[in-house]
């Protein structure tokens, strides 16, 4: 009957339009997102007002990104994935690859975060920070948000319910924020491990939060340059921290989005 | 047409479908009836592309539902038992989203809401809808894409009798337009004289076809009615077969009744 017209739906832009439109509408009434917008603006104003100079303002933004943006991105991902869980039996009878639902959601959420982060970073311009430095930090913060959005989506899709998804998501966030550093601190007592400092450097390099932190702080010259000379790997990392962070962010985001897509592909009621 | 051959599906070692075979033709309402746990919903979910069968094949308009899932879903509309929607979105936003996915003009969304009497609730979030209203929204979703194959799993469970009747008439109308309509239900009596064909599903297989013009009230009647008559000796097995095939439909079985009266029939 309508076979020919509907068959061409596979990769039509209107699919993405529909997925984007739905995510935007859902985000507008999402409490997490509303709170994020309000706190983001307040944080941006606070950074501009309380930062003693342009560098201090940028460091303030780095802290906001690490502790606040990453957490809200994770919560937004979890909330978005879980919100339509009950609707999967309708959604997955639609003629589109299931992975598109993940991809569309991820891209839409990232666009929205891009908008909110812009609002957050604009007050920094009035504190005398250079557009270049703030612009770079904005893009890096957006990449950090992408990682945690993907992480939240994965937790939301893999978990059985919202509570489980939040527990898993928060556990991962805490592990990346403090857990790995604590493990490194305790393990550093062993002489065998002390002899392989590159192991710890590699661990930090693959942690997106540490990678972001090191990149941002070195970019802002908050860490003395001699720290880069401890090991060959550390030296390479510091010399290429920006490129490395982009690579880590892309790797984590793509891997988590693919995992979420595979999870949906294998889902059965 | 819909054609399924020997579909098998197990969950954790428990067989839900044990070799279901069926076909459903255009311009017909095909009813799949059976008691709870018979495998009706699982069968329809296989056809809708929600479940992959362990073995067996199913084709929808010539496309394999597993290998060409998206192609088959393009011509299918599926209404689950209890349709759930994104709780924070309104009825109109829900329909517009699916219209966007299917390439259906947005104007059809308002028309669908009007058709099912939910125009006033167009801007109400679905979390605020009653069970019946949600079911009606599900019907609007079903009809939105004007898909050539309609799969309905226990439709109308939350609807009042008036809307259930309306739904049956609507499905009859859609079938006459050339669509394939496959409906599962355990409320068989309600579908008396509505469907064109009626398949009795039990224990994961299609046992036999029933007369859609003379359906029993429930499955106890199918089971106990036959057993009692034969056990009492009031009907000899051949006569029972002849008389009961029309209104009830029997399982392929050997020996019935406590008094040792034995019968073998199909």
Contacts between the chains, C-beta under 8 A, distances in Angstrom:
chain1	res1	chain2	res2	distance
A	1	B	75	7.1
A	1	B	146	7.7
A	1	B	147	7.8
A	1	B	148	3.6
A	1	B	178	6.6
A	1	B	179	7.3
A	2	B	74	7.9
A	2	B	75	6.8
A	2	B	145	7.7
A	2	B	146	6.5
A	2	B	147	6.9
A	2	B	148	6.3
A	3	B	61	6.6
A	3	B	74	6.7
A	3	B	75	5.2
A	3	B	148	7.1
A	5	B	103	7.0
A	6	B	74	3.8
A	6	B	75	6.5
A	6	B	102	6.7
A	6	B	103	7.0
A	6	B	145	7.5
A	6	B	147	7.8
A	7	B	71	6.1
A	7	B	74	5.3
A	9	B	70	7.9
A	9	B	74	6.2
A	9	B	101	7.4
A	9	B	102	7.1
A	9	B	103	6.2
A	10	B	70	6.3
A	12	B	103	7.1
A	14	B	100	5.9
A	14	B	101	7.8
A	14	B	103	6.1
A	15	B	100	7.7
A	15	B	101	6.1
A	17	B	100	6.1
A	18	B	97	5.6
A	18	B	100	2.9
A	18	B	101	5.0
A	21	B	96	7.7
A	21	B	97	7.0
A	21	B	100	6.6
A	22	B	86	7.5
A	22	B	89	7.2
A	22	B	93	7.3
A	22	B	97	4.6
A	25	B	89	6.3
A	25	B	93	5.7
A	26	B	86	6.4
A	26	B	88	5.8
A	26	B	89	6.3
A	29	B	88	5.2
A	30	B	88	7.1
A	83	B	86	5.9
A	83	B	87	7.0
A	83	B	88	6.7
A	84	B	86	5.0
A	86	B	84	3.6
A	86	B	85	7.7
A	86	B	87	7.9
A	87	B	84	5.5
A	87	B	85	5.6
A	87	B	86	5.6
A	89	B	45	7.9
A	89	B	50	6.1
A	89	B	78	7.9
A	89	B	80	4.9
A	89	B	83	8.0
A	89	B	84	7.6
A	90	B	78	7.6
A	90	B	80	6.9
A	90	B	83	6.3
A	90	B	84	7.5
A	90	B	85	7.3
A	90	B	98	7.7
A	90	B	141	6.6
A	92	B	49	7.2
A	92	B	50	6.1
A	93	B	48	4.9
A	93	B	49	6.1
A	93	B	50	6.4
A	93	B	73	5.8
A	93	B	76	6.7
A	93	B	77	7.8
A	93	B	78	4.4
A	94	B	73	6.4
A	94	B	98	6.9
A	94	B	101	5.0
A	94	B	102	7.1
A	95	B	70	4.9
A	95	B	71	7.6
A	95	B	73	4.3
A	95	B	74	3.9
A	95	B	101	7.7
A	95	B	102	7.5
A	96	B	70	6.8
A	96	B	101	6.3
A	97	B	70	6.8
A	268	B	50	6.7
A	268	B	51	5.0
A	268	B	52	6.5
A	269	B	45	6.0
A	269	B	50	5.1
A	269	B	51	6.3
